[in-house]
Amino acid sequence: MSAPRFYCPPPLPLSTNYELPAAAAHHASRVLRLRVGDAVQIFDGIGNALDATINEIKGKRVILGNLQTCMTQPESGLRIVLAQAMCSSDKMDWIVQKATELGVSEILPVQAQRSVAKLIGTRAEKRTEHWRSVAISACEQCGRNTLPLIHAPQELDAWMVAMRATKSSKYILLPGGATQLRAQAKPETSVTLVIGPEGGFTPDESNVAQQMGFVPILLGPRVLRTETAAIAAVSAIQTLWGDFA
């Protein structure tokens, strides 16, 4: 059984003792009910991790000792940017969680014309922070030491226009008339993948995407739900060219 993992904002400690941040301490002592002498691991979200032992639990404080650098988990050699059209909150949470586990480097929520959820201002800021907490929990669970970059929501059309000059291999998942992902050439450095909302892209959005260089791809003969499409596409990309290749 692997040791419980906790996210700790950088920099990680260089000393022999370290006090867990309040949220991590609460989770360790009150939720997991860890005890003195238990092994844990802490990571900073930028690729570094330390093995440690709980030396002291006093009230709300958890003190670690015996800190040692552990082998870092390598990130995928292929950088994947997932641009996910906004959908219901539970589906977005699930997509962020699973995309993090699958090694996505960036997650960009985009406002499409048929997006169910519309977030602006303070609501967008709070939701972005919430997604970041979902990604942190996913990293703690799956053993990943690098947090994906979670962007604030952006308008789909404006973002696609801004992506026109990027050197990333750009794909948009569209039903009907598209080519299979496996027929595409291996990307040189990165992939940018756009997934539509529950109601799909409008014809105008599809046209703009293709004008901006996004290649329409198809995963199979069936129409997938937005949350299924995102994870299936990322898994396929990792299988063809990334972690699982």
Secondary structure as UniProt FT lines:
FT   STRAND          5..7
FT   STRAND          17..19
FT   HELIX           22..26
FT   HELIX           27..31
FT   TURN            36..37
FT   STRAND          39..43
FT   STRAND          45..46
FT   STRAND          49..58
FT   TURN            59..60
FT   STRAND          61..69
FT   STRAND          79..85
FT   HELIX           89..101
FT   TURN            102..103
FT   STRAND          106..111
FT   TURN            113..114
FT   HELIX           121..142
FT   STRAND          149..150
FT   STRAND          154..155
FT   HELIX           156..162
FT   TURN            163..165
FT   STRAND          169..173
FT   STRAND          179..180
FT   HELIX           181..183
FT   STRAND          190..195
FT   TURN            198..199
FT   HELIX           203..211
FT   TURN            212..213
FT   STRAND          215..218
FT   HELIX           226..241
FT   TURN            243..244
//
